[in-house]
Amino acid sequence: MLIDTHAHLYLDRFDEDREAVIARARAAGVARILMPAIDVPSIHRALELCERHDGLFAMAALHPSETKEATDEDFAAVAALCDHPKVVAVGESGLDYYWDRSFDDRQERFFRRHIRLAIEKDLPLILHNREATDDLVRILEEERAASDRPGRMRGIFHSFEQTAEVARKAASLGFLIGLGGLFVNKKRVARAVREAPMKQIVLETDAPFLAPDPMRGKRNEPAFLTYVAEKLAAVKEKTFEEVARVTTENALRLFRLEERAG
Ligand SMILES: [Zn+2]
């Protein structure tokens, strides 16, 4: 059994064949699929899918790129949806310095609000980071130091592609690293991952984005998680079964999935 901790199954790129995509995931052993949000409507779309399929779970957050125009009402809706029984994390939040640098201040403000929300709701926080590692880590450290419940801070550095040092920093802040297409496709990520403890690793596809070799360039889907697990087994010199077992345990523990129905 594998768990895809990050797949945007609600996006319209799956409208034509979503049922087949979910069936292929099951056939490949991907028993649970977690769906990070981008904006408020995406949370509702994910929750609709959770109602129709076992083994699916949603998250709630405003993606950093959405914070350019997001409102306080949007954030209030995210906060309220965190109490839904199928919402298992605050995500994805963070910083994106790749697409647009014109609203860094808004990104930071919303990022801090998401960190505090995750701590308040005692949920994991799923972090999106593009070219913003230094600020992201600094803000997490500041919020952790200022929090009266720092032990609740936990989550995933999603789509991990940084150095072993950043992985260690993430661990010290309570965060796992999410490995997907970037890990499979970029040699330097494998070097960092070799040093990370297995207990710190979860698997993800980020479908429909970032398909791993040998599917690179195609639309990604949760069934392709097996390629990520195979690559991790090779890098860590472990069996596929061992990688599946440990990464599944890590995800079950982080998201407390066994306490949730479905
Ligand atoms: Zn994503």
Residues whose N, C-alpha, C, O or C-beta is under 5 A from the ligand:
A	BS01	ZN	D206
